Amino acid sequence: MLTVKPICKKSKARKDGTSVVFVQYCYDSTRRTLLNTGIAIPSQYWNEKLLKVSDSLPSPFGIAAELNKNIRELIRKTEDIIDLGSRLNVEDLLSFVSKNFGVTSSIEEIISRIKNQVDLDKQNDPRKNLNLYFQIDDYIASKSGKVTPGMLRIYRNMKEHLQAFEEYRKRIITFDSFDLDFYESFIDYLSFRYIQRRRKEVIYGLKINTIGKTVKQLRIFLRNRMKKKIIQQIDLSDFKITEEAVDAIYLTWEEISKIYKVQLSRFPHLVDHRNMFVLACLTGLRFSDFSTIKQSDVRNRMLHKKQGKSDAWVVIPLRNEAQNLFNHEFKKQIPVLTNPEFNRHIKTIGRLAGIDESIEFSYKKGHKDIKVTKPKYEWITSHTCRRSFCTNEFLSATPVELIMRISGHKSVKDFYKYIRITPEEAGNKIKELWVQRGEMEILNK
């Protein structure tokens, strides 16, 4: 009736006539386990009454006194493991004892191994490891496959900005660090002292909108951890998102037509990039979406596409040129192109098409207004396609809510960020509306 005792059963004899000596642990009347001691003897030399090896054991099977000493040590070890498991409040004590019995492991080694495993489990458990960068990595991993690679890059940039700030101020950033003083110091650092990476020359500070993206993603990350109850509530009301209007171009239908018709016989490697650019201007899709159009997406002259960023479906009617590009130029198979490669080549195509008007844009960096003047083709990027689509449709008086259904914008505020018209275009548009309403003369009516 002992909880722990050695046993050696004749019924479990092996082919060589020996039976293994086990340490039996009975958790209760119905659950028990046998722990192999590694000792095997003919069962007739096992003293069932005294629970030990008989002194008459033939020498080829070992020395009885030494075997009995080993058995006693293993019994004590089993009892120590049971006691350890009880102190740790282990739920499955039977499995715990079986796992840690190991003939060659001492109780000290078992305790050390369990402590290391507990530390490792804690380190890898998002609810226990409150290291800021571990939590950011866990957050990024949870988003992988759910957002575009571009968004994952923005998350990683946010992490890199925090690490750079931590190194600069020589103080570890924890979740307790996030208060108004931290925010103000962080913004100041990113504005004036942060050294931009992968630059041939040393450039200090980031653009206001780049800083705003970092703060925005930091707030979203912290709220995610709070919602999961991993960290305590943090007051983020002072973490303002810095933002300024983005100076960015759009191309008129006339300019897009120039690109569509530009002669590229001397530059055959640019043909796919040109066709892809025009197709994107006609559909308003992001690069991540228009570069992955499949044959099954096009049905009855309509493009059905699930947007990668918003995870929303859009249905876009195809103009004749868009239908022709997909069916005949691309043979219903969009070529594989990278965004950096696309952005580089489309500038060359814009130059060849004669889109070379000088354009000056400005942006704030810290307290400075930075002005940059370049030919218009130098400002063309993959995002120009989407902006051109929205602006041209807006100028054509397409209802904003319908454009948004195609562009995938969820708010009117976000949509109007894409509208890029000059003061002259705005004035002409108002004049057209006055003419349509017969209001060119209104006071003498």
TORKOL-4160 file (C-alpha; in steps of 0.2 Angstrom, whole numbers, padded with zeros to 4 digits, m for minus):
445
<pt num="1" X="0000" Y="0000" Z="0000"/>
<pt num="2" X="0015" Y="0011" Z="m0001"/>
<pt num="3" X="0014" Y="0026" Z="m0012"/>
<pt num="4" X="0031" Y="0023" Z="m0019"/>
<pt num="5" X="0039" Y="0006" Z="m0019"/>
<pt num="6" X="0050" Y="m0005" Z="m0030"/>
<pt num="7" X="0042" Y="m0020" Z="m0039"/>
<pt num="8" X="0049" Y="m0034" Z="m0050"/>
<pt num="9" X="0036" Y="m0045" Z="m0058"/>
<pt num="10" X="0038" Y="m0062" Z="m0065"/>
<pt num="11" X="0024" Y="m0060" Z="m0077"/>
<pt num="12" X="0034" Y="m0046" Z="m0085"/>
<pt num="13" X="0049" Y="m0057" Z="m0088"/>
<pt num="14" X="0060" Y="m0053" Z="m0104"/>
<pt num="15" X="0066" Y="m0066" Z="m0117"/>
<pt num="16" X="0083" Y="m0068" Z="m0107"/>
<pt num="17" X="0073" Y="m0073" Z="m0092"/>
<pt num="18" X="0076" Y="m0057" Z="m0082"/>
<pt num="19" X="0063" Y="m0044" Z="m0076"/>
<pt num="20" X="0065" Y="m0026" Z="m0074"/>
<pt num="21" X="0065" Y="m0018" Z="m0057"/>
<pt num="22" X="0053" Y="m0003" Z="m0057"/>
<pt num="23" X="0049" Y="0011" Z="m0045"/>
<pt num="24" X="0030" Y="0011" Z="m0044"/>
<pt num="25" X="0022" Y="0028" Z="m0040"/>
<pt num="26" X="0003" Y="0027" Z="m0035"/>
<pt num="27" X="m0005" Y="0044" Z="m0037"/>
<pt num="28" X="m0022" Y="0036" Z="m0031"/>
<pt num="29" X="m0031" Y="0020" Z="m0031"/>
<pt num="30" X="m0034" Y="0021" Z="m0050"/>
<pt num="31" X="m0019" Y="0030" Z="m0057"/>
<pt num="32" X="m0001" Y="0024" Z="m0056"/>
<pt num="33" X="0015" Y="0024" Z="m0066"/>
<pt num="34" X="0030" Y="0013" Z="m0067"/>
<pt num="35" X="0048" Y="0021" Z="m0068"/>
<pt num="36" X="0062" Y="0010" Z="m0075"/>
<pt num="37" X="0077" Y="0009" Z="m0064"/>
<pt num="38" X="0088" Y="0001" Z="m0077"/>
<pt num="39" X="0090" Y="m0014" Z="m0066"/>
<pt num="40" X="0085" Y="m0032" Z="m0072"/>
<pt num="41" X="0087" Y="m0048" Z="m0063"/>
<pt num="42" X="0078" Y="m0065" Z="m0063"/>
<pt num="43" X="0062" Y="m0062" Z="m0053"/>
<pt num="44" X="0065" Y="m0077" Z="m0042"/>
<pt num="45" X="0079" Y="m0067" Z="m0034"/>
<pt num="46" X="0067" Y="m0053" Z="m0029"/>
<pt num="47" X="0062" Y="m0053" Z="m0011"/>
<pt num="48" X="0044" Y="m0047" Z="m0012"/>
<pt num="49" X="0042" Y="m0046" Z="0007"/>
<pt num="50" X="0057" Y="m0035" Z="0010"/>
<pt num="51" X="0056" Y="m0026" Z="m0007"/>
<pt num="52" X="0074" Y="m0029" Z="m0012"/>
<pt num="53" X="0086" Y="m0040" Z="m0021"/>
<pt num="54" X="0090" Y="m0056" Z="m0013"/>
<pt num="55" X="0108" Y="m0058" Z="m0007"/>
<pt num="56" X="0109" Y="m0074" Z="m0016"/>
<pt num="57" X="0108" Y="m0066" Z="m0033"/>
<pt num="58" X="0121" Y="m0074" Z="m0045"/>
<pt num="59" X="0136" Y="m0062" Z="m0048"/>
<pt num="60" X="0133" Y="m0061" Z="m0067"/>
<pt num="61" X="0117" Y="m0051" Z="m0063"/>
<pt num="62" X="0126" Y="m0039" Z="m0051"/>
<pt num="63" X="0130" Y="m0037" Z="m0033"/>
<pt num="64" X="0114" Y="m0037" Z="m0023"/>
<pt num="65" X="0120" Y="m0024" Z="m0010"/>
<pt num="66" X="0125" Y="m0011" Z="m0024"/>
<pt num="67" X="0109" Y="m0014" Z="m0033"/>
<pt num="68" X="0098" Y="m0012" Z="m0017"/>
<pt num="69" X="0108" Y="0004" Z="m0014"/>
<pt num="70" X="0104" Y="0011" Z="m0031"/>
<pt num="71" X="0085" Y="0006" Z="m0029"/>
<pt num="72" X="0084" Y="0016" Z="m0012"/>
<pt num="73" X="0092" Y="0031" Z="m0020"/>
<pt num="74" X="0080" Y="0031" Z="m0034"/>
<pt num="75" X="0065" Y="0029" Z="m0022"/>
<pt num="76" X="0072" Y="0044" Z="m0013"/>
<pt num="77" X="0074" Y="0053" Z="m0029"/>
<pt num="78" X="0056" Y="0049" Z="m0034"/>
<pt num="79" X="0049" Y="0055" Z="m0017"/>
<pt num="80" X="0059" Y="0072" Z="m0020"/>
<pt num="81" X="0052" Y="0074" Z="m0037"/>
<pt num="82" X="0034" Y="0071" Z="m0030"/>
<pt num="83" X="0038" Y="0084" Z="m0017"/>
<pt num="84" X="0044" Y="0096" Z="m0029"/>
<pt num="85" X="0029" Y="0094" Z="m0041"/>
<pt num="86" X="0017" Y="0096" Z="m0026"/>
<pt num="87" X="0026" Y="0113" Z="m0021"/>
<pt num="88" X="0025" Y="0119" Z="m0039"/>
<pt num="89" X="0006" Y="0115" Z="m0039"/>
<pt num="90" X="0009" Y="0104" Z="m0055"/>
<pt num="91" X="m0008" Y="0098" Z="m0061"/>
<pt num="92" X="m0003" Y="0082" Z="m0069"/>
<pt num="93" X="0009" Y="0075" Z="m0056"/>
<pt num="94" X="0010" Y="0058" Z="m0064"/>
<pt num="95" X="0017" Y="0065" Z="m0080"/>
<pt num="96" X="0028" Y="0076" Z="m0071"/>
<pt num="97" X="0036" Y="0062" Z="m0061"/>
<pt num="98" X="0038" Y="0051" Z="m0077"/>
<pt num="99" X="0046" Y="0065" Z="m0086"/>
<pt num="100" X="0059" Y="0070" Z="m0073"/>
<pt num="101" X="0063" Y="0053" Z="m0066"/>
<pt num="102" X="0078" Y="0051" Z="m0078"/>
<pt num="103" X="0090" Y="0038" Z="m0071"/>
<pt num="104" X="0106" Y="0050" Z="m0073"/>
<pt num="105" X="0098" Y="0066" Z="m0067"/>
<pt num="106" X="0100" Y="0072" Z="m0049"/>
<pt num="107" X="0086" Y="0081" Z="m0040"/>
<pt num="108" X="0097" Y="0097" Z="m0041"/>
<pt num="109" X="0098" Y="0095" Z="m0060"/>
<pt num="110" X="0079" Y="0092" Z="m0062"/>
<pt num="111" X="0076" Y="0108" Z="m0052"/>
<pt num="112" X="0089" Y="0118" Z="m0062"/>
<pt num="113" X="0081" Y="0111" Z="m0078"/>
<pt num="114" X="0063" Y="0116" Z="m0073"/>
<pt num="115" X="0069" Y="0133" Z="m0067"/>
<pt num="116" X="0077" Y="0136" Z="m0085"/>
<pt num="117" X="0061" Y="0130" Z="m0093"/>
<pt num="118" X="0050" Y="0141" Z="m0083"/>
<pt num="119" X="0061" Y="0156" Z="m0087"/>
<pt num="120" X="0061" Y="0151" Z="m0105"/>
<pt num="121" X="0042" Y="0149" Z="m0105"/>
<pt num="122" X="0040" Y="0166" Z="m0097"/>
<pt num="123" X="0052" Y="0174" Z="m0110"/>
<pt num="124" X="0042" Y="0167" Z="m0124"/>
<pt num="125" X="0025" Y="0170" Z="m0116"/>
<pt num="126" X="0018" Y="0187" Z="m0122"/>
<pt num="127" X="0008" Y="0188" Z="m0106"/>
<pt num="128" X="0023" Y="0187" Z="m0095"/>
<pt num="129" X="0038" Y="0194" Z="m0105"/>
<pt num="130" X="0035" Y="0213" Z="m0104"/>
<pt num="131" X="0051" Y="0217" Z="m0114"/>
<pt num="132" X="0045" Y="0231" Z="m0125"/>
<pt num="133" X="0054" Y="0225" Z="m0141"/>
<pt num="134" X="0048" Y="0207" Z="m0138"/>
<pt num="135" X="0030" Y="0213" Z="m0137"/>
<pt num="136" X="0033" Y="0223" Z="m0153"/>
<pt num="137" X="0039" Y="0208" Z="m0162"/>
<pt num="138" X="0025" Y="0198" Z="m0156"/>
<pt num="139" X="0013" Y="0211" Z="m0162"/>
<pt num="140" X="0022" Y="0211" Z="m0179"/>
<pt num="141" X="0021" Y="0192" Z="m0180"/>
<pt num="142" X="0002" Y="0193" Z="m0177"/>
<pt num="143" X="0000" Y="0205" Z="m0191"/>
<pt num="144" X="0010" Y="0195" Z="m0204"/>
<pt num="145" X="m0001" Y="0188" Z="m0218"/>
<pt num="146" X="m0015" Y="0200" Z="m0213"/>
<pt num="147" X="m0007" Y="0216" Z="m0219"/>
<pt num="148" X="0004" Y="0221" Z="m0234"/>
<pt num="149" X="0023" Y="0220" Z="m0233"/>
<pt num="150" X="0023" Y="0239" Z="m0233"/>
<pt num="151" X="0013" Y="0240" Z="m0217"/>
<pt num="152" X="0025" Y="0227" Z="m0209"/>
<pt num="153" X="0039" Y="0238" Z="m0214"/>
<pt num="154" X="0031" Y="0253" Z="m0206"/>
<pt num="155" X="0029" Y="0243" Z="m0190"/>
<pt num="156" X="0048" Y="0238" Z="m0190"/>
<pt num="157" X="0052" Y="0256" Z="m0193"/>
<pt num="158" X="0043" Y="0261" Z="m0178"/>
<pt num="159" X="0053" Y="0248" Z="m0168"/>
<pt num="160" X="0069" Y="0254" Z="m0175"/>
<pt num="161" X="0065" Y="0273" Z="m0171"/>
<pt num="162" X="0062" Y="0267" Z="m0153"/>
<pt num="163" X="0078" Y="0257" Z="m0152"/>
<pt num="164" X="0088" Y="0272" Z="m0159"/>
<pt num="165" X="0080" Y="0284" Z="m0146"/>
<pt num="166" X="0084" Y="0272" Z="m0132"/>
<pt num="167" X="0102" Y="0271" Z="m0138"/>
<pt num="168" X="0103" Y="0290" Z="m0139"/>
<pt num="169" X="0097" Y="0294" Z="m0122"/>
<pt num="170" X="0106" Y="0279" Z="m0114"/>
<pt num="171" X="0090" Y="0273" Z="m0105"/>
<pt num="172" X="0080" Y="0258" Z="m0107"/>
<pt num="173" X="0062" Y="0261" Z="m0113"/>
<pt num="174" X="0049" Y="0251" Z="m0104"/>
<pt num="175" X="0030" Y="0252" Z="m0105"/>
<pt num="176" X="0031" Y="0263" Z="m0089"/>
<pt num="177" X="0041" Y="0276" Z="m0100"/>
<pt num="178" X="0027" Y="0282" Z="m0110"/>
<pt num="179" X="0021" Y="0298" Z="m0103"/>
<pt num="180" X="0021" Y="0316" Z="m0109"/>
<pt num="181" X="0040" Y="0319" Z="m0106"/>
<pt num="182" X="0044" Y="0304" Z="m0116"/>
<pt num="183" X="0033" Y="0309" Z="m0130"/>
<pt num="184" X="0040" Y="0327" Z="m0131"/>
<pt num="185" X="0058" Y="0320" Z="m0130"/>
<pt num="186" X="0055" Y="0307" Z="m0143"/>
<pt num="187" X="0047" Y="0320" Z="m0156"/>
<pt num="188" X="0062" Y="0331" Z="m0153"/>
<pt num="189" X="0074" Y="0317" Z="m0156"/>
<pt num="190" X="0066" Y="0311" Z="m0172"/>
<pt num="191" X="0064" Y="0329" Z="m0178"/>
<pt num="192" X="0082" Y="0335" Z="m0175"/>
<pt num="193" X="0094" Y="0321" Z="m0170"/>
<pt num="194" X="0089" Y="0305" Z="m0178"/>
<pt num="195" X="0102" Y="0300" Z="m0191"/>
<pt num="196" X="0093" Y="0293" Z="m0206"/>
<pt num="197" X="0099" Y="0275" Z="m0211"/>
<pt num="198" X="0106" Y="0269" Z="m0228"/>
<pt num="199" X="0111" Y="0287" Z="m0233"/>
<pt num="200" X="0127" Y="0291" Z="m0242"/>
<pt num="201" X="0128" Y="0307" Z="m0232"/>
<pt num="202" X="0123" Y="0310" Z="m0214"/>
<pt num="203" X="0105" Y="0317" Z="m0214"/>
<pt num="204" X="0098" Y="0322" Z="m0197"/>
<pt num="205" X="0079" Y="0322" Z="m0193"/>
<pt num="206" X="0064" Y="0315" Z="m0201"/>
<pt num="207" X="0049" Y="0323" Z="m0211"/>
<pt num="208" X="0034" Y="0328" Z="m0200"/>
<pt num="209" X="0023" Y="0315" Z="m0208"/>
<pt num="210" X="0036" Y="0301" Z="m0206"/>
<pt num="211" X="0036" Y="0305" Z="m0187"/>
<pt num="212" X="0017" Y="0305" Z="m0187"/>
<pt num="213" X="0017" Y="0288" Z="m0194"/>
<pt num="214" X="0029" Y="0282" Z="m0181"/>
<pt num="215" X="0018" Y="0290" Z="m0167"/>
<pt num="216" X="0002" Y="0283" Z="m0175"/>
<pt num="217" X="0008" Y="0265" Z="m0176"/>
<pt num="218" X="0016" Y="0266" Z="m0158"/>
<pt num="219" X="m0002" Y="0271" Z="m0151"/>
<pt num="220" X="m0010" Y="0257" Z="m0161"/>
<pt num="221" X="0002" Y="0245" Z="m0154"/>
<pt num="222" X="0001" Y="0251" Z="m0136"/>
<pt num="223" X="m0018" Y="0250" Z="m0137"/>
<pt num="224" X="m0017" Y="0233" Z="m0144"/>
<pt num="225" X="m0007" Y="0227" Z="m0129"/>
<pt num="226" X="m0019" Y="0236" Z="m0117"/>
<pt num="227" X="m0034" Y="0228" Z="m0125"/>
<pt num="228" X="m0026" Y="0211" Z="m0123"/>
<pt num="229" X="m0023" Y="0215" Z="m0105"/>
<pt num="230" X="m0005" Y="0212" Z="m0107"/>
<pt num="231" X="m0001" Y="0229" Z="m0100"/>
<pt num="232" X="m0009" Y="0242" Z="m0089"/>
<pt num="233" X="m0019" Y="0256" Z="m0096"/>
<pt num="234" X="m0008" Y="0271" Z="m0102"/>
<pt num="235" X="m0014" Y="0288" Z="m0105"/>
<pt num="236" X="m0010" Y="0292" Z="m0123"/>
<pt num="237" X="m0021" Y="0308" Z="m0125"/>
<pt num="238" X="m0005" Y="0318" Z="m0127"/>
<pt num="239" X="0003" Y="0308" Z="m0140"/>
<pt num="240" X="m0002" Y="0319" Z="m0155"/>
<pt num="241" X="0000" Y="0313" Z="m0173"/>
<pt num="242" X="0010" Y="0326" Z="m0182"/>
<pt num="243" X="0004" Y="0329" Z="m0200"/>
<pt num="244" X="0006" Y="0341" Z="m0214"/>
<pt num="245" X="m0002" Y="0342" Z="m0231"/>
<pt num="246" X="0008" Y="0331" Z="m0243"/>
<pt num="247" X="0013" Y="0340" Z="m0259"/>
<pt num="248" X="0011" Y="0327" Z="m0273"/>
<pt num="249" X="0007" Y="0327" Z="m0291"/>
<pt num="250" X="m0007" Y="0319" Z="m0301"/>
<pt num="251" X="m0007" Y="0317" Z="m0320"/>
<pt num="252" X="m0021" Y="0323" Z="m0331"/>
<pt num="253" X="m0029" Y="0311" Z="m0344"/>
<pt num="254" X="m0019" Y="0321" Z="m0357"/>
<pt num="255" X="m0002" Y="0317" Z="m0348"/>
<pt num="256" X="m0007" Y="0299" Z="m0345"/>
<pt num="257" X="m0011" Y="0298" Z="m0364"/>
<pt num="258" X="0006" Y="0304" Z="m0368"/>
<pt num="259" X="0013" Y="0290" Z="m0358"/>
<pt num="260" X="0001" Y="0277" Z="m0366"/>
<pt num="261" X="0007" Y="0283" Z="m0383"/>
<pt num="262" X="0026" Y="0286" Z="m0380"/>
<pt num="263" X="0037" Y="0277" Z="m0392"/>
<pt num="264" X="0047" Y="0264" Z="m0383"/>
<pt num="265" X="0055" Y="0253" Z="m0397"/>
<pt num="266" X="0072" Y="0258" Z="m0392"/>
<pt num="267" X="0068" Y="0253" Z="m0374"/>
<pt num="268" X="0058" Y="0237" Z="m0374"/>
<pt num="269" X="0062" Y="0233" Z="m0356"/>
<pt num="270" X="0051" Y="0248" Z="m0352"/>
<pt num="271" X="0035" Y="0242" Z="m0361"/>
<pt num="272" X="0028" Y="0232" Z="m0346"/>
<pt num="273" X="0031" Y="0246" Z="m0334"/>
<pt num="274" X="0022" Y="0258" Z="m0345"/>
<pt num="275" X="0007" Y="0247" Z="m0348"/>
<pt num="276" X="0006" Y="0243" Z="m0329"/>
<pt num="277" X="0007" Y="0262" Z="m0325"/>
<pt num="278" X="m0007" Y="0266" Z="m0337"/>
<pt num="279" X="m0018" Y="0251" Z="m0331"/>
<pt num="280" X="m0016" Y="0257" Z="m0313"/>
<pt num="281" X="m0021" Y="0275" Z="m0318"/>
<pt num="282" X="m0037" Y="0268" Z="m0326"/>
<pt num="283" X="m0041" Y="0257" Z="m0310"/>
<pt num="284" X="m0035" Y="0267" Z="m0295"/>
<pt num="285" X="m0027" Y="0252" Z="m0287"/>
<pt num="286" X="m0012" Y="0252" Z="m0276"/>
<pt num="287" X="0004" Y="0244" Z="m0282"/>
<pt num="288" X="0001" Y="0229" Z="m0271"/>
<pt num="289" X="m0016" Y="0226" Z="m0279"/>
<pt num="290" X="m0013" Y="0231" Z="m0297"/>
<pt num="291" X="0003" Y="0221" Z="m0298"/>
<pt num="292" X="m0006" Y="0205" Z="m0293"/>
<pt num="293" X="m0022" Y="0205" Z="m0304"/>
<pt num="294" X="m0026" Y="0188" Z="m0310"/>
<pt num="295" X="m0036" Y="0182" Z="m0325"/>
<pt num="296" X="m0050" Y="0176" Z="m0313"/>
<pt num="297" X="m0052" Y="0194" Z="m0306"/>
<pt num="298" X="m0058" Y="0200" Z="m0323"/>
<pt num="299" X="m0076" Y="0196" Z="m0327"/>
<pt num="300" X="m0088" Y="0204" Z="m0339"/>
<pt num="301" X="m0077" Y="0219" Z="m0341"/>
<pt num="302" X="m0077" Y="0222" Z="m0322"/>
<pt num="303" X="m0062" Y="0220" Z="m0311"/>
<pt num="304" X="m0066" Y="0211" Z="m0294"/>
<pt num="305" X="m0051" Y="0214" Z="m0282"/>
<pt num="306" X="m0049" Y="0211" Z="m0264"/>
<pt num="307" X="m0038" Y="0225" Z="m0258"/>
<pt num="308" X="m0023" Y="0220" Z="m0247"/>
<pt num="309" X="m0022" Y="0235" Z="m0236"/>
<pt num="310" X="m0041" Y="0236" Z="m0231"/>
<pt num="311" X="m0046" Y="0218" Z="m0234"/>
<pt num="312" X="m0061" Y="0225" Z="m0243"/>
<pt num="313" X="m0068" Y="0220" Z="m0261"/>
<pt num="314" X="m0069" Y="0233" Z="m0274"/>
<pt num="315" X="m0077" Y="0231" Z="m0291"/>
<pt num="316" X="m0070" Y="0242" Z="m0305"/>
<pt num="317" X="m0077" Y="0244" Z="m0323"/>
<pt num="318" X="m0064" Y="0243" Z="m0336"/>
<pt num="319" X="m0062" Y="0256" Z="m0350"/>
<pt num="320" X="m0058" Y="0250" Z="m0367"/>
<pt num="321" X="m0039" Y="0254" Z="m0364"/>
<pt num="322" X="m0039" Y="0244" Z="m0348"/>
<pt num="323" X="m0047" Y="0229" Z="m0356"/>
<pt num="324" X="m0035" Y="0230" Z="m0370"/>
<pt num="325" X="m0020" Y="0231" Z="m0359"/>
<pt num="326" X="m0025" Y="0216" Z="m0349"/>
<pt num="327" X="m0031" Y="0205" Z="m0363"/>
<pt num="328" X="m0019" Y="0209" Z="m0377"/>
<pt num="329" X="m0003" Y="0217" Z="m0370"/>
<pt num="330" X="m0002" Y="0207" Z="m0354"/>
<pt num="331" X="m0011" Y="0191" Z="m0361"/>
<pt num="332" X="m0021" Y="0190" Z="m0345"/>
<pt num="333" X="m0005" Y="0187" Z="m0335"/>
<pt num="334" X="0002" Y="0202" Z="m0325"/>
<pt num="335" X="0022" Y="0202" Z="m0325"/>
<pt num="336" X="0031" Y="0201" Z="m0309"/>
<pt num="337" X="0038" Y="0218" Z="m0305"/>
<pt num="338" X="0045" Y="0226" Z="m0289"/>
<pt num="339" X="0039" Y="0243" Z="m0282"/>
<pt num="340" X="0057" Y="0251" Z="m0282"/>
<pt num="341" X="0060" Y="0244" Z="m0300"/>
<pt num="342" X="0043" Y="0251" Z="m0306"/>
<pt num="343" X="0046" Y="0268" Z="m0298"/>
<pt num="344" X="0063" Y="0270" Z="m0306"/>
<pt num="345" X="0058" Y="0265" Z="m0323"/>
<pt num="346" X="0041" Y="0275" Z="m0323"/>
<pt num="347" X="0052" Y="0291" Z="m0321"/>
<pt num="348" X="0062" Y="0287" Z="m0336"/>
<pt num="349" X="0045" Y="0284" Z="m0346"/>
<pt num="350" X="0038" Y="0301" Z="m0340"/>
<pt num="351" X="0054" Y="0310" Z="m0346"/>
<pt num="352" X="0053" Y="0301" Z="m0363"/>
<pt num="353" X="0034" Y="0306" Z="m0364"/>
<pt num="354" X="0039" Y="0325" Z="m0361"/>
<pt num="355" X="0031" Y="0327" Z="m0344"/>
<pt num="356" X="0045" Y="0339" Z="m0339"/>
<pt num="357" X="0037" Y="0354" Z="m0331"/>
<pt num="358" X="0046" Y="0361" Z="m0316"/>
<pt num="359" X="0037" Y="0357" Z="m0300"/>
<pt num="360" X="0042" Y="0364" Z="m0283"/>
<pt num="361" X="0036" Y="0356" Z="m0267"/>
<pt num="362" X="0040" Y="0360" Z="m0249"/>
<pt num="363" X="0039" Y="0351" Z="m0233"/>
<pt num="364" X="0044" Y="0354" Z="m0214"/>
<pt num="365" X="0058" Y="0346" Z="m0206"/>
<pt num="366" X="0059" Y="0352" Z="m0188"/>
<pt num="367" X="0056" Y="0370" Z="m0189"/>
<pt num="368" X="0063" Y="0372" Z="m0206"/>
<pt num="369" X="0054" Y="0373" Z="m0223"/>
<pt num="370" X="0063" Y="0363" Z="m0236"/>
<pt num="371" X="0059" Y="0367" Z="m0254"/>
<pt num="372" X="0063" Y="0355" Z="m0268"/>
<pt num="373" X="0061" Y="0359" Z="m0287"/>
<pt num="374" X="0062" Y="0344" Z="m0299"/>
<pt num="375" X="0055" Y="0340" Z="m0317"/>
<pt num="376" X="0037" Y="0333" Z="m0315"/>
<pt num="377" X="0043" Y="0316" Z="m0321"/>
<pt num="378" X="0055" Y="0315" Z="m0306"/>
<pt num="379" X="0040" Y="0316" Z="m0294"/>
<pt num="380" X="0030" Y="0301" Z="m0302"/>
<pt num="381" X="0029" Y="0285" Z="m0291"/>
<pt num="382" X="0017" Y="0270" Z="m0291"/>
<pt num="383" X="0006" Y="0281" Z="m0279"/>
<pt num="384" X="0004" Y="0294" Z="m0293"/>
<pt num="385" X="m0008" Y="0281" Z="m0302"/>
<pt num="386" X="m0020" Y="0280" Z="m0288"/>
<pt num="387" X="m0020" Y="0299" Z="m0285"/>
<pt num="388" X="m0022" Y="0303" Z="m0303"/>
<pt num="389" X="m0037" Y="0291" Z="m0304"/>
<pt num="390" X="m0046" Y="0299" Z="m0289"/>
<pt num="391" X="m0042" Y="0317" Z="m0295"/>
<pt num="392" X="m0047" Y="0314" Z="m0313"/>
<pt num="393" X="m0064" Y="0306" Z="m0308"/>
<pt num="394" X="m0067" Y="0320" Z="m0296"/>
<pt num="395" X="m0064" Y="0334" Z="m0309"/>
<pt num="396" X="m0076" Y="0324" Z="m0320"/>
<pt num="397" X="m0089" Y="0327" Z="m0307"/>
<pt num="398" X="m0090" Y="0308" Z="m0303"/>
<pt num="399" X="m0099" Y="0308" Z="m0286"/>
<pt num="400" X="m0086" Y="0306" Z="m0272"/>
<pt num="401" X="m0095" Y="0291" Z="m0264"/>
<pt num="402" X="m0094" Y="0281" Z="m0280"/>
<pt num="403" X="m0075" Y="0285" Z="m0282"/>
<pt num="404" X="m0073" Y="0280" Z="m0264"/>
<pt num="405" X="m0081" Y="0263" Z="m0268"/>
<pt num="406" X="m0068" Y="0260" Z="m0281"/>
<pt num="407" X="m0053" Y="0268" Z="m0272"/>
<pt num="408" X="m0057" Y="0259" Z="m0256"/>
<pt num="409" X="m0056" Y="0274" Z="m0245"/>
<pt num="410" X="m0066" Y="0272" Z="m0229"/>
<pt num="411" X="m0067" Y="0291" Z="m0225"/>
<pt num="412" X="m0070" Y="0307" Z="m0235"/>
<pt num="413" X="m0056" Y="0315" Z="m0225"/>
<pt num="414" X="m0044" Y="0302" Z="m0231"/>
<pt num="415" X="m0051" Y="0303" Z="m0249"/>
<pt num="416" X="m0048" Y="0321" Z="m0251"/>
<pt num="417" X="m0030" Y="0319" Z="m0246"/>
<pt num="418" X="m0028" Y="0311" Z="m0263"/>
<pt num="419" X="m0036" Y="0326" Z="m0273"/>
<pt num="420" X="m0023" Y="0336" Z="m0281"/>
<pt num="421" X="m0029" Y="0351" Z="m0291"/>
<pt num="422" X="m0021" Y="0368" Z="m0295"/>
<pt num="423" X="m0030" Y="0384" Z="m0290"/>
<pt num="424" X="m0032" Y="0387" Z="m0309"/>
<pt num="425" X="m0041" Y="0370" Z="m0311"/>
<pt num="426" X="m0052" Y="0374" Z="m0296"/>
<pt num="427" X="m0057" Y="0391" Z="m0303"/>
<pt num="428" X="m0061" Y="0383" Z="m0320"/>
<pt num="429" X="m0071" Y="0370" Z="m0312"/>
<pt num="430" X="m0082" Y="0382" Z="m0303"/>
<pt num="431" X="m0084" Y="0392" Z="m0319"/>
<pt num="432" X="m0090" Y="0376" Z="m0328"/>
<pt num="433" X="m0103" Y="0374" Z="m0314"/>
<pt num="434" X="m0109" Y="0392" Z="m0316"/>
<pt num="435" X="m0111" Y="0390" Z="m0334"/>
<pt num="436" X="m0121" Y="0374" Z="m0332"/>
<pt num="437" X="m0132" Y="0383" Z="m0320"/>
<pt num="438" X="m0134" Y="0399" Z="m0330"/>
<pt num="439" X="m0126" Y="0409" Z="m0316"/>
<pt num="440" X="m0113" Y="0418" Z="m0326"/>
<pt num="441" X="m0124" Y="0433" Z="m0323"/>
<pt num="442" X="m0133" Y="0433" Z="m0307"/>
<pt num="443" X="m0136" Y="0451" Z="m0300"/>
<pt num="444" X="m0146" Y="0457" Z="m0315"/>
<pt num="445" X="m0158" Y="0443" Z="m0315"/>
